[in-house]
Amino acid sequence: MKPKRSKLLLISAIIGTLYSIYVVTYFAGVGGEGDAATAIGGAIATALVMPHMILVVLATIFNWLGYFGNKRGFALTGAILYTVAGVVFPLYLMFVIPSLVLSFVGFAKLKQIIALNNA
C-alpha cells in the first residue's frame, strides 16, 4: 500500500521551490547591467539578501525531505528555517509566510499521518 503523505507539506515545498527559483534568478541577473555604480549597488543588494536566499533554499530542501520521508524532524527544521529566513530579511517576510505557516501545520498533522501509515 502506498504511504500517505502530507498535502500541506507538498504545497509548502512547491511554493518554497518556486520562490527559491525566483529569488535566485532575480538576484543572479542584477549585477550585469548598467554602469559601475549600478553594478556595485546590485552586488551590495545581493550580499544583503544572500543569507535569506541560502536559508530559503535550505528550508525548501528540508521541506521536500520531510514530505518524501514522512519525517517530522525534517518538516520542523524546514519550518524553522523559513522563520529564520523571514527574520534575517524582514522585507521579504511576506514571501515566506505561506510556506512557513503550511510547514508548521504540516508538521503538526504529520504525526497523525505517520500513525495512519503504521496502523
Sequence and secondary structure as in RCSB ss.txt:
>XXXX:A:sequence
MKPKRSKLLLISAIIGTLYSIYVVTYFAGVGGEGDAATAIGGAIATALVMPHMILVVLATIFNWLGYFGNKRGFA
LTGAILYTVAGVVFPLYLMFVIPSLVLSFVGFAKLKQIIALNNA
>XXXX:A:secstr
      HHHHHHHHHHHHHHHHHHHHHHSSTTSSSHHHHHHHHHHHHHHHHHHHHHHHHHHHHHHHHHHT HHHH
HHHHHHHHHHHHHSGGGHHHHHHHHHHHHHHHHHHHHHHHHHH 
